[in-house]
Amino acid sequence: MSWFYRKLIRPALFSLDSEEIHNRTLNALGWLGRHDLLREALASFFRATDLPIELFGLTFPNPVGLAAGMDKHATAVPVWEALGFGFIELGGVTWHSQPGNPAPRMFRAVSDAALVNRMGFNNPGAEAVAARLAGWRSSRRWPNHPVGINLGKSKGTPIGSAAEDYANSFRALLPHADFFVVNVSSPNTPNLRQLQDKAALDEILAALQEVNCPWSVVSGQWSGGRGTDEERPAAPHSALRTLHPAKPILVKVAPDLSFEALDEILELAGPRQLAGIVATNTTITRPATRDPALKRIYDESGGLSGRPLRARSTEIVRHLYRETKGSLPIIGVGGIFDARDAWEKITAGASLVQLYTGLVYEGPGVAKGIVKGLRQRLEESGLGSLKEAVGMALTRNA
């Protein structure tokens, strides 16, 4: 299927504008998501075999996830499972709806298997996404794998109000996802990467964890917020008080950060109860090239993803794993196209992996193929579980 896609389908798709075909594809997948028989037919071709892993108190059927940016509007939530993914990360979602940056804003560097985008968190806003997710759940088409949400800052929100902006989105979306990723590393929202500074990020995480406290009122008027139990408003007599576990919160980091800056973020892991790190976002650096066509693409502003990012993102994963001695789970993303790339990230220290550009270039069979290849590598290595492979390249060389 991968050969068929690359040789016959992809050239036709790539003859169209990148964002246009992205939107058409998402709309088609959303339509399939509402038709159970068609979705099951799709799954008969592309569903991956089980390769389970437990993380964040969640069960992932396999370690291959869909990265943020592919399904920003929660358009096709039920379909990704049929395409073999073991989890999805929706978004980025911001508190305020926003159109994103002016088009054109997505570009293909085909000979390098890369993309450049400056989308700018185009999305309908947290409350609209929450309503769409509630609709998918009520339709009984919710996937049997974890669903995460990537949280971004609204473009119009001043940097000084970022913590409140993130907290508003988190509060609206809290009931609808299994884990959350704080995105302070996209290069496409002005000044956003300033929020990777330790003090600024600490303020955001503190605000989120305040909302995330494991206390809520079902059918009442209040959920989360400031104060002790005595200071919180009493629930109506008819309300049912119930405890819910706090949701895992991760931070997505840029590949352009220095190791020293990454270490400062790691210092927040304990105090702010971080569940993990997503490494990495897109990069603002560009590979050297003498190809005029590639140079035109690379001269476009925005974040670069795909094969040119693979080595640097793996380097970041390796550093994070080494510094934390494997105590903080890592989701590896950047330049993953096949099982070899995924295995490289896992053995460098990633417990899970994600892809976006790899799906664009390799087609709908990519997740299934990666899972199959990972199972083969586990057998060849004599390992009984995926967890045994995490960080193996470092521990064996120690």
N, C-alpha and C positions, 0 to 999 in steps of 0.2 A: 504494500500500500504506500509506503514512504517513497519508493521509486516512482510509482504511478503519480503520486501527488507532485513530486519535484519536477518530473519531466513533462507532464501533461496539464495538470490543474494549476500549478503555481504560475507558469508563464502567463496563463490567461488572467489570473487574479492580479498579477503584478503589472499588467497592462493598464490597470485602473489606478486612480489616486489611492494612496495608502489608507487614509482615514475613511474614504468612501467605502472601500471594500471591507474595512473593519466594521463599519456600521451596518452594512448589508449582511455581513456574516452573523453579527450579534443578533440582528432582528430575525434572521432565519433560525438561529439556535433558540431564540426566545419562543418562536412559534412551535418549534419541535418540542420544547419543554412543556407545552400545554396539551400535547397529544401523546398519551401514554404508550400506545402501540408503536408509534414511530420512534419514540425515545428508546423503547426496548429493542427495536430493530437496530438502531444505532449502536446500542450497547452490545448486541450480539457480535458486532465487528470489532469494537474498540475497547470494551471493558477490560481492565487489567486483572491479572490474577492477584490474590491476596499476598501482601508482604507487610504484615501489620507491625506497628510500632506504637508504644504508649509514651505520651509526652504531654506535659501540662495538665495531667489528669484526664486527657482525652485519648481516644483510640483512633489512630489513623490507619485505614485499610491498606494503604501503601504510602511511601514517603514522597511521592511526586505530586507537587501542588501547582495550582495555577497562580501565577504572581499577580499582584495588584496592577491595575491599569488595563487589563484585558476586559473585565466586566465591571465597569465603573458604576453602572446604573442598576446592578442586580437584575439584568435583563434575562439571563439564561441560567439561573441558579440550578435547576434540576438536571441540566444537560451535561455539565462537566463530569459528573460521576459516570455517565454513559460513555464519555470520551476517555475514561481510564484514570482520571485524577483522584488522588487519595485525600485531597482537601483543596479548598479555594480561599483566596483572599480577595474580597471585593473592594471596589473603590479605586483611588482615593475619594473619600467622602468628606465634604466640608459642611460647616454649620449652615452657611448661606448658599443658596443655589448660585451657580455662576457658569458663564458660557466657556470659560477658558480663554486661551490666547487666540489671536486672529489666525485664520487659516491662510495658506497652508502651514501645517504644524507637525507633520509626520513625514519622514523621508527614509527611503531604503538605500542602503549601501550594499548592493546585492553581492558583489564579488567578495566582500568581507563578511557576508552573512550578518549584517548589522542593521540597526535602526537608529535614527536620530529623531527625537520627539521633543516638542515644547508645548504639550497639550495644555498644561496649566490647571490641573484639577477641574476639568469640565465635568459637572455633575448637578443633579437636581436638588441637592441639599439633603441634610441628614434626615429630616422628618419625612421627606418624600421617599427616600430609600427605605426607611423603617416601615413605611406603609406598604411598599412593594414586597419587602421580606415577609411581613405579616400576611400578605396575600398569598405568597407561595406556600407558607406554612399551613394556612387554612385550607388550601386546595389539596392538601395531603400529597404534595409533590416535593417535600423537603428531602434533600439528599441524605444518604446514610454515611456521610463523612463530615468532619468538622468544617465549619464555615467561619472564616475570619473577616474582619473589616479593617481596611487601611484608613486611618484618620489623618486628614490634612488641615492646614489653616486656610480659612477664607482669605482670598486676596485682599479684600477691602478692610480686613481687621488689622489694626496696628499691631506691631510686634509686642508692645507692652500689654496688649489684651489677649495675647495668643492663648494663655492658659484657660481663660474663660471660654474662648471659642472652641478649643478642643473638648473641654468638659461638657459644653452644651451638646456637641455631636455625640459624645460618648453616652451621655444620659439618654438621649433619644434612641440610640441604637443598642443599648445595653441588653435588652431582653431578646435581641434578634440574632446574636452571633455567639460563637463559642470562644473566640479570642480576638484581641484587638492589636493593631500595629500602629504605633505613633510614627508618622512620617514627618520628619524634620529635615529630610535629606534630598528632596526633589529639587533640581536646579531650575525649575520652571515657574516658581512663585517668587517674586522679588523678596530678597532678604530672608527667605525661609531657612536657609542653611545656617543663619546666625543662631537659630534655636538649638543647634547641636552643641552650643556652648554649655558647659556644665551647669551654670547657675540658671540659665533660661530653661534648659531641659528639666532641671530639678523642679522648677515651679510648675511646669506642665504636668509632670508625673505626679506631683503632690496633689494637684487639682483632680486628676483622674482617679487616683486611689481614694480620695475623699468620697467621690461618687460611688466608687467600687466597693464600699464597705459591705460586708455580708449581712445586711439588714434591709428588709423591704416590707412594704405593705401591699398585699394583694387586694384589689377592689377598694383600696383606700385612696387618699389624695397625695400621699408623700412617698418618695422612694429615694433613699440616699441623702447625702448632704451633711451639713455641719452639725456639730453638737453631740453630746452624750445622749444615751437613751432617755435620761430624765429631761433633757432640753428639747428633744424632738417633739413635734406636735403629736398629740395622741391620735390614734387611728379611730375612725368612726366605729361605733359599737358593732356595726354589722361587718366590719372589715376583718379579714383573716390575716394575722401577722405570721410571717414565715421567714425562715432564714434561707438565703441562697448563697452558694459559694461565690467568692470574688472571681471575676473573669481574668484569665491570663492577659497581661499587657506586655508587649514586646516593643522594641525600638528598632527602626530601620535606619541604618547608617550609610553614609556616602563612601564610595571607594576612594575618594580624593582626600579623606582625612588622614592625618599622620597617625602613627601608632600611639604617640603621646596623647593626642586628642581622643582616640578610641579608649585608651586607658582611663581617661577622666570620665567617660561615659560609663565604663564598667564600675567605677566607684559608686555609682548610683544604684547598682543592681540590688544590693542588700537593703539599704535604707528605703528605697522606693519599691521593693518587692517585684523587680522586673522578672518576668517569666523567661525571657530570652532576647536574642538579638537576631534581626534579619540582615544578612550581609550578602549582597549590597544593593543599593539603588543604582541608577545610571550614573555615568561619569561625564564630567565636563572636559576631560582630556581627549585628545584625538591621536590615533596612530599616524605615524609618518607615511606618506604615500606620494608617488610621482604620477599616479593616475589622475588625469584632469577631471574625469567624471566623479571619482571618489572624493577628490579635493573639493569639488563644488558641494557635495553632500556634507562633508565634514566642516565646511565653512558655515553651515547653518548653525544657529544657536540652539541649545537644548541639550538633553541628556542622551548619551550614546549607550546602547545596549547591544548584546550579541557577542559573537566570538572575540572581538577585540577586548572585551571586558573579562573574559574567563580567568586569565592568569591573575589579574589584580584582585578580583573578588575571592579567589581561592587563597591568595596570600592573606587577605583580611580574615577569612575564616580560620586559617591556620594560626594567626596571631591571637585571635580572640580565644580559641580553644586552649592554646598554650598558656595564656595569661590567667585564664580561669580554671586551669587544670580540668577542663571538661565539666565543670560544675554548673555552667550556664548554657542551656540549649541554644543552638544556632540553626537558623534556617539559611541555607546557602542558595544564592541566586546570582546569576550572571554568567552568560555564555554556555548554558547547558543545552546541548542538542541531542545527546545520546547517552547510553549507559556509561560509557567511558568518562564523560564529563561529570555525570552525577556521582560516579564512584570516586572520582578525584575530590569532589567537594566533601563527600561523606568521610572518606579516610583522612581528610584534612581536619575534620572536626564537626561537620554539619550533621545534625540528626535528621533533618528534612531538607528537601530541595524544592525549588520553584522554577518555573520557566514561563516566558512570554515570547521572546523573539524566537526561541526554538520551535514553538508551536507555529508561528508564522511561516518559518522556513521549512519545517519538516512535515507539517500537516497533522491531521487528526489522529494518526496512529502513534504519535511520538511518545505519549505517556505509557501506553501499553508496551511499546518497545523498550523503553527505559526500565520499566519494572521487570520485564523478562530478562534483560541483560544484568540487572542487579542480582536477581536470583541466581543466575549462572555464576556470577563472580563470588557470591557467598559460598556456593557449593565448591568452586575451585579453590577457595581459600580455607575450606574446612570449618567454616563458621556456622553456628546454629541459629543466629539471629542477626538482624540488622544492627542492633545496638552494639554488638561486638565489633563491628567494622568502624564505628564512629571514632575518629581520631587515630585509627590504626597506623597510619603512615607516620605519625609523630611518636606514638608509644613504641613502635618497633625500632625506630631510629634512635630512641633515647638511650 
